[in-house]
């Protein structure tokens, strides 16, 4: 079994600089940000960028792994302060706003909700799915969420809400309205005994 050699100090600095610049570039320009421009802004050559990140997706995943983990961690913090149904909606609001504010994050969530991608995407997917699963199951136990709603459904719908809100005003002002419309459809129906 071979172990990966630790990075030299200069390689580590280049790697960290690339991640920082990439996160900024993806936030500004979305997942289509120029990789050559990212390398240039980081003060390295394109070859250095590709040595660390062989694909655009690998760079996107590495740049946003911390952000994904922070969003997932917010699920537990919100759940500690709000009843389950409200916690789910509030977390979806934060997730959707984050997808608009950090444009490249929406592309990364797209790979999460389609169950595809690399090892880093699998980590992101696992983190997000675990967070949403806890919220969904709590809301279902509370009776404020339909029993047939799957956690992946909720992530896909959040991606859709962010996309719709971004199309409506580019700043996410419609997120709460769209989430309200969405969550009304996710609530259990009442039966009329008459």
C-alpha positions as CSV (number, residue, x, y, z in Angstrom):
1,X,0.0,0.0,0.0
2,X,1.5,3.4,-1.0
3,X,0.9,6.5,0.9
4,X,0.6,9.9,-0.6
5,X,3.7,12.1,0.0
6,X,3.0,15.3,2.0
7,X,3.1,18.4,-0.1
8,X,6.1,20.6,-0.1
9,X,5.6,24.0,1.6
10,X,5.5,25.9,-1.7
11,X,3.1,23.4,-3.2
12,X,0.8,23.7,-0.2
13,X,0.9,27.5,-0.5
14,X,0.0,27.3,-4.2
15,X,-2.8,24.9,-3.4
16,X,-4.3,27.1,-0.7
17,X,-4.0,30.2,-2.9
18,X,-5.7,28.4,-5.8
19,X,-8.6,27.4,-3.5
20,X,-9.0,31.0,-2.2
21,X,-8.9,32.6,-5.7
22,X,-11.1,29.9,-7.2
23,X,-13.8,30.4,-4.5
24,X,-13.8,34.1,-5.3
25,X,-13.9,33.6,-9.0
26,X,-16.7,31.0,-8.9
27,X,-18.7,33.3,-6.6
28,X,-18.3,36.2,-9.0
29,X,-18.7,34.3,-12.4
30,X,-20.3,31.0,-11.5
31,X,-18.9,27.6,-12.4
32,X,-17.8,28.8,-15.8
33,X,-15.1,31.1,-14.4
34,X,-11.9,31.0,-16.4
35,X,-9.4,28.5,-15.1
36,X,-6.5,30.4,-16.7
37,X,-7.7,33.6,-15.0
38,X,-7.8,31.7,-11.7
39,X,-4.3,30.5,-12.1
40,X,-3.1,33.9,-13.1
41,X,-4.8,35.6,-10.1
42,X,-3.3,33.0,-7.8
43,X,0.2,33.8,-9.2
44,X,0.8,30.3,-10.6
45,X,0.9,28.7,-14.1
46,X,-2.0,26.7,-15.6
47,X,0.1,23.6,-15.3
48,X,0.2,24.1,-11.5
49,X,-3.5,24.5,-11.4
50,X,-4.1,21.3,-13.4
51,X,-1.5,19.4,-11.3
52,X,-3.6,20.1,-8.2
53,X,-7.0,20.0,-9.8
54,X,-7.2,18.0,-13.0
55,X,-10.8,19.1,-13.8
56,X,-12.9,22.1,-13.3
57,X,-15.3,20.0,-11.2
58,X,-12.4,18.9,-8.9
59,X,-11.5,22.6,-8.3
60,X,-15.1,23.6,-7.7
61,X,-15.6,20.8,-5.2
62,X,-12.3,21.6,-3.3
63,X,-13.1,25.3,-3.3
64,X,-16.6,24.8,-1.7
65,X,-16.1,21.7,0.5
66,X,-15.8,23.9,3.6
67,X,-18.9,26.0,2.6
68,X,-21.0,22.8,2.1
69,X,-19.9,21.5,5.5
70,X,-20.9,24.9,7.1
71,X,-24.3,24.9,5.4
72,X,-24.9,21.3,6.6
73,X,-23.8,22.2,10.2
74,X,-26.4,25.0,10.2
75,X,-29.1,22.4,10.0
76,X,-28.3,21.2,13.5
77,X,-28.0,24.8,14.8
78,X,-31.3,25.8,13.4
79,X,-33.0,22.6,14.6
80,X,-31.9,23.4,18.1
81,X,-33.7,26.7,18.0
82,X,-36.9,26.0,16.0
83,X,-39.6,23.4,15.8
84,X,-38.9,20.8,13.1
85,X,-41.1,22.1,10.4
86,X,-39.9,25.7,10.8
87,X,-36.3,24.5,11.1
88,X,-36.5,22.7,7.7
89,X,-38.0,25.8,6.0
90,X,-35.4,28.1,7.6
91,X,-32.5,25.9,6.6
92,X,-33.9,25.7,3.0
93,X,-34.0,29.5,3.0
94,X,-30.4,29.7,4.0
95,X,-29.4,27.0,1.6
96,X,-31.2,28.7,-1.3
97,X,-29.8,32.1,-0.5
98,X,-26.3,30.6,-0.3
99,X,-26.8,29.0,-3.8
100,X,-27.6,32.5,-5.2
101,X,-24.9,34.4,-3.3
102,X,-22.2,32.0,-4.2
103,X,-22.9,31.2,-7.8
104,X,-20.6,28.2,-8.2
105,X,-22.2,26.5,-5.2
106,X,-25.4,25.9,-7.2
107,X,-23.4,23.8,-9.7
108,X,-21.9,21.8,-6.9
109,X,-25.3,21.1,-5.4
110,X,-26.4,20.0,-8.8
111,X,-23.9,17.2,-8.7
112,X,-25.0,16.3,-5.2
113,X,-28.7,16.0,-6.2
114,X,-27.9,13.9,-9.2
115,X,-25.9,11.4,-7.2
116,X,-22.9,11.7,-9.5
117,X,-19.3,12.9,-9.3
118,X,-16.0,12.3,-7.7
119,X,-14.9,11.4,-4.2
120,X,-15.2,15.0,-3.1
121,X,-18.7,15.3,-4.5
122,X,-19.6,12.1,-2.6
123,X,-18.4,13.8,0.6
124,X,-20.4,16.9,-0.2
125,X,-23.4,14.7,-1.0
126,X,-23.1,12.7,2.1
127,X,-22.8,15.8,4.3
128,X,-25.8,17.6,2.7
129,X,-27.9,14.4,2.6
130,X,-27.3,13.7,6.2
131,X,-28.2,17.2,7.2
132,X,-31.4,17.3,5.2
133,X,-32.3,13.8,6.3
134,X,-32.2,14.8,10.0
135,X,-34.5,17.8,9.3
136,X,-36.9,15.9,7.1
137,X,-37.3,13.0,9.5
138,X,-37.9,15.4,12.4
139,X,-40.5,17.3,10.5
140,X,-42.2,14.0,9.5
141,X,-42.3,12.9,13.1
142,X,-43.8,16.3,14.1
143,X,-46.4,15.8,11.4
144,X,-45.6,19.0,9.5
145,X,-44.1,17.2,6.5
146,X,-45.7,14.5,4.3
147,X,-44.5,11.0,5.0
148,X,-43.7,10.3,1.3
149,X,-41.2,13.2,1.0
150,X,-37.6,12.0,0.6
151,X,-34.6,14.0,1.7
152,X,-33.2,14.1,-1.9
153,X,-36.6,15.5,-3.1
154,X,-36.1,18.4,-0.7
155,X,-32.5,19.1,-1.9
156,X,-33.7,19.0,-5.5
157,X,-36.5,21.3,-4.8
158,X,-34.2,23.7,-2.9
159,X,-32.0,23.8,-6.0
160,X,-35.1,24.6,-8.1
161,X,-36.2,27.3,-5.7
162,X,-32.8,29.0,-5.9
163,X,-32.9,28.8,-9.6
164,X,-36.4,30.2,-9.9
165,X,-35.6,33.0,-7.4
166,X,-32.5,33.9,-9.2
167,X,-34.4,34.1,-12.5
168,X,-37.0,36.3,-10.8
169,X,-34.7,38.9,-9.5
170,X,-31.1,37.8,-9.5
171,X,-30.7,38.6,-5.8
172,X,-32.9,35.9,-4.2
173,X,-35.6,38.3,-2.9
174,X,-38.3,35.7,-3.9
175,X,-36.8,32.8,-2.0
176,X,-39.2,33.0,1.0
177,X,-42.2,33.4,-1.3
178,X,-41.2,30.4,-3.4
179,X,-40.4,28.3,-0.3
180,X,-43.8,29.1,1.2
181,X,-45.5,28.0,-2.0
182,X,-43.3,24.9,-2.1
183,X,-43.7,23.9,1.6
184,X,-47.5,24.2,1.4
185,X,-47.4,21.4,-1.1
186,X,-45.1,19.3,1.1
187,X,-47.4,19.5,4.2
188,X,-49.7,16.6,4.9
189,X,-53.2,17.1,3.5
190,X,-56.1,17.3,5.8
191,X,-59.0,15.0,5.2
192,X,-62.5,16.4,5.2
193,X,-64.9,14.1,7.0
194,X,-68.0,15.7,5.5
